[in-house]
Amino acid sequence: MAFTVQNPNPPNSQLLTRGLPKNLGTLSANNQAVQFLVSNLRDAPNGTDALTISVNPTGALVAATFALEGSIDGGLSWFNIIPSGATAGTNNSTAIVGTAAAPDTNVIFAATYNITGLSGATIFRFGNTAFTSGSGAVWAYTP
């Protein structure tokens, strides 16, 4: 997908560090993405490295489809990274499903990805397609 990156050439402030959740930016139009790096993970719990991404409503984000992509050639080409919900239980992955109980505010999207072997050299970008209206702040976390 040809995304318009909201934070091109991720600065050090877009470096995701283990154990620290980070707001990566806001998506508010079709085919937008936030780009980030993940610190070189090591000593992964349970033998895998996980990346959790959520999109929190800052407006009524409607009809968005989300995708996580990675690049190991400096952003010249990209590959899709499938959420662990599609393979829950495989490689100790975790699926995030359902919505929060009332009266909590639901996130628009939440998923965990297995990024074992991809941290350090991979540029990640998370974006939306099939967007209608609204906006959402993208948060990411890796344990």
C-alpha positions in Angstrom: 0.0 0.0 0.0 1.3 3.4 -0.9 1.0 5.2 2.5 1.5 8.9 3.2 3.7 8.7 6.2 2.8 11.1 9.0 6.3 11.0 10.6 8.8 10.3 7.7 12.3 9.0 8.4 11.6 8.0 12.0 13.5 10.2 14.4 14.9 8.8 17.6 11.7 9.9 19.3 9.9 7.2 17.2 12.1 4.5 18.5 10.0 2.0 20.4 11.8 0.8 23.5 10.9 -2.4 25.4 8.6 -1.8 28.3 7.6 1.8 27.3 4.3 2.4 25.5 4.6 5.2 22.9 2.2 7.4 21.0 3.4 7.3 17.4 1.0 9.9 16.0 -2.5 10.3 14.7 -4.1 8.8 11.6 -6.9 11.1 10.1 -7.1 10.3 6.4 -7.1 7.5 4.0 -3.8 5.7 3.3 -1.9 7.4 6.1 0.7 5.6 8.3 3.0 6.2 11.2 6.5 4.9 10.8 8.7 3.7 13.6 11.7 1.5 14.7 11.8 -1.1 17.4 14.9 -1.3 19.6 16.9 -4.5 19.0 15.0 -6.9 21.2 16.9 -9.6 23.0 16.1 -12.1 25.8 12.6 -12.3 24.5 10.1 -13.7 27.0 8.8 -17.1 26.0 11.2 -17.1 23.0 9.2 -14.5 21.0 9.1 -10.8 20.6 5.7 -9.2 20.6 4.5 -5.8 19.3 1.1 -4.6 20.4 -0.6 -1.7 18.5 -3.8 0.0 19.4 -5.7 2.9 17.8 -7.4 5.1 20.3 -10.3 7.3 19.3 -9.6 11.1 19.1 -12.7 11.4 17.0 -15.1 9.0 15.4 -12.8 7.0 13.1 -15.1 5.2 10.7 -14.6 2.3 8.3 -10.9 2.0 8.6 -8.9 -1.1 7.8 -5.4 -1.3 9.5 -2.2 -2.8 8.3 1.3 -3.3 9.8 4.2 -3.5 7.3 8.0 -3.9 7.6 11.0 -3.1 5.5 14.5 -4.4 5.8 15.9 -2.5 2.9 15.5 1.0 4.2 11.9 1.5 3.0 12.5 0.6 -0.7 10.1 -2.4 -0.4 7.6 -3.6 2.2 6.0 -6.8 3.5 2.8 -7.4 5.5 3.0 -8.5 9.1 0.0 -10.6 10.1 -1.6 -10.0 13.5 -1.1 -12.8 16.0 -4.9 -13.1 16.3 -4.8 -15.0 13.0 -2.4 -17.5 14.5 -3.3 -17.3 18.2 -1.4 -19.9 20.3 1.3 -20.4 17.6 4.7 -19.4 18.7 3.3 -18.2 22.1 1.4 -15.4 20.4 -1.5 -13.6 21.9 -4.7 -12.6 20.2 -6.5 -9.4 21.3 -10.2 -9.9 20.7 -13.5 -8.3 21.8 -14.3 -4.9 23.3 -13.9 -3.5 26.7 -16.7 -3.7 29.3 -19.0 -0.7 29.8 -18.3 2.1 30.8 -14.7 1.9 29.5 -13.8 3.5 26.2 -13.1 1.0 23.5 -10.1 1.3 21.3 -10.8 1.4 17.5 -8.3 -1.3 16.8 -5.9 -3.5 18.9 -3.6 -6.4 17.8 -0.5 -8.1 18.8 2.1 -9.1 16.3 5.0 -11.6 16.5 8.1 -9.6 15.4 10.7 -12.2 16.4 13.8 -11.6 14.3 12.6 -8.3 12.9 13.6 -5.8 15.5 16.7 -3.6 15.1 17.1 -3.4 11.3 13.4 -3.3 10.3 11.5 -0.1 9.6 7.8 -0.6 10.6 4.9 1.4 9.4 1.3 1.1 10.6 -1.5 2.6 8.6 -5.1 2.6 7.5 -7.0 2.1 4.3 -10.7 2.2 3.5 -11.0 5.3 5.7 -14.2 7.3 5.9 -13.8 10.0 8.6 -12.5 10.8 12.1 -9.1 10.2 13.6 -7.2 7.9 16.0 -4.0 8.1 17.9 -1.7 5.1 17.3 0.0 3.6 20.4 2.6 0.8 20.4 4.2 -1.3 23.1 6.6 -4.2 23.2 7.2 -6.0 26.5 
